[in-house]
C-alpha cells in the first residue's frame, strides 16, 4: 500500500512487515519517532512483538543479542552517541552471529553538540563486523530492512546489519513509500530458525572462552561470511526485485557514469541532490556522473574497480572524516584501485559535516572543481565549505 | 572443552560452530577451587533469616524454608559476602585446608 511517510516511519513499518518479534531501544534524537511508532503499533496490537524498555543503548543491544539467540527476529534503532555507547555490544552481536537489524539515523558526534546529518557515527562502527547500508530515500530505508533480514539470517552469512538513513533529510522528511503486504514479505522472508538456540530445556553456553589456538578461526569465519555477503547483497537485491519490482542500484549505484569525464562518489541522501546536478550539467554538455556507495560493509571492491574503466577522474565525497588521514571512504576506494594498472585520478572531498548544507550549488561547484583536474590533482584532500579555507 | 576433547572433533575451522557453544553449563563448571577462604556456619547463632542465601552472588548458599543454610563448596568462590552480611555473625571465613 502506498503511504506518505518519513524515513523514520519507513523504518518502523520495515520492522513491522518483517514481523520483528523483539524490539528494544532507547530514545535519541533524531531516531525517537522510529521506536515511538513501533511502541504505538505494539500497544495497538497491530504489531505482535515484545517491546523491552531499557535504560541505555548498551542495554538495548544486550537485550537484542539474547533475544536473537533464542531464535527471535530482533530490531532496534539508534543514532550518534547512542550508537557510540553500543560499540562494545555491536562487536558482541557480530561475534555471537546474531542477525539483528538496526536503523541508525546518521547524526554528527559531539562536541560541538549537533543533531544534524553526517556519517561519522556509522563509520566509527566500521570494524564491528556489522554489514552497513547507506540509504538515499525512504523507500530504500524500508526495502533494505527486508533485504537485511533475508541476507543476515542466511546460515552462510548470519551477520547483523545497520541501515543508515541521514538525520532529518530522510528521518523527518516525508516521501511516498510503498509498504509491502505482510503476506508478500512472508513469502520472501521465512521465519528465523537458528540451529543452536538459547533454550532453558536444552541449555548451552554461548560465546565462551576459547584458547589462542582457536580464536582466529572464529574471526576467520566472520570474515568469510562478510566476503560471501558481497555476492549475497547482489543476489538478495535481484530476488527482492523479482518479488517486489524495485531495486536500489546494487552495492554501488552508477548514475551517468559510462562516458563521464569526472565522477563523484557519495553515500546517503546527498547522492539524491547530486543526481539533479548531474542532469543539469549534462544538459550543459558537461559529461559528469555519480556513483553511490549503497553497501559500505562488505566493501564493494569490484564495483569500485569497474568505475576505473568508466572515467579518468574520481572524487570521493566523504560525509565523515578520520582525523590525521583522508576520509574513510576515500581510503577504501583508493585501496580498491591500487592494484589496477590504469588508475583514474582520485580526489577526496570532506563534505557536509554536522549537517552543513549540501545544496545543488555547492555540489555543482565540486563538479566544476573536479572537471578542472584534467591535468592532475591540486591536492589529495579538500574540506568543502570551511569558512576561510580553500576559497570558501 | 579441553585440548584432548577437541582433538576428536576440531580439525579445521569449518568444523567449528559460528560462535563458541558449550554443552557444559555453569552448574557443571566447578569454580569452587578458586577460593582461599571458605565459609563455616555456627548453627547455634543462625536465626535462619536467609540473608546469606539472598546475597550469595554465585547461588552457592543452599537453603530450604525453615532449615539451616548450607554451602555448595564446589561453586563457592570464598568472597565472604555471606559472612559480611550475616546479622548474627554466624558465618566465619576460614582458610582452605584448616
Boltz contact constraints between the chains, C-beta under 6 A:
constraints:
  - contact:
      token1: [A, 96]
      token2: [B, 19]
      max_distance: 6.0
  - contact:
      token1: [A, 97]
      token2: [B, 18]
      max_distance: 6.0
  - contact:
      token1: [A, 97]
      token2: [B, 19]
      max_distance: 6.0
  - contact:
      token1: [A, 158]
      token2: [B, 18]
      max_distance: 6.0
  - contact:
      token1: [A, 196]
      token2: [B, 21]
      max_distance: 6.0
  - contact:
      token1: [A, 203]
      token2: [B, 25]
      max_distance: 6.0
  - contact:
      token1: [A, 204]
      token2: [B, 21]
      max_distance: 6.0
  - contact:
      token1: [A, 204]
      token2: [B, 23]
      max_distance: 6.0
  - contact:
      token1: [A, 205]
      token2: [B, 22]
      max_distance: 6.0
  - contact:
      token1: [A, 205]
      token2: [B, 25]
      max_distance: 6.0
  - contact:
      token1: [A, 206]
      token2: [B, 21]
      max_distance: 6.0
  - contact:
      token1: [A, 207]
      token2: [B, 19]
      max_distance: 6.0
  - contact:
      token1: [A, 208]
      token2: [B, 20]
      max_distance: 6.0
  - contact:
      token1: [A, 208]
      token2: [B, 22]
      max_distance: 6.0
  - contact:
      token1: [A, 210]
      token2: [B, 20]
      max_distance: 6.0
  - contact:
      token1: [A, 217]
      token2: [B, 13]
      max_distance: 6.0
  - contact:
      token1: [A, 217]
      token2: [B, 16]
      max_distance: 6.0
  - contact:
      token1: [A, 220]
      token2: [B, 13]
      max_distance: 6.0
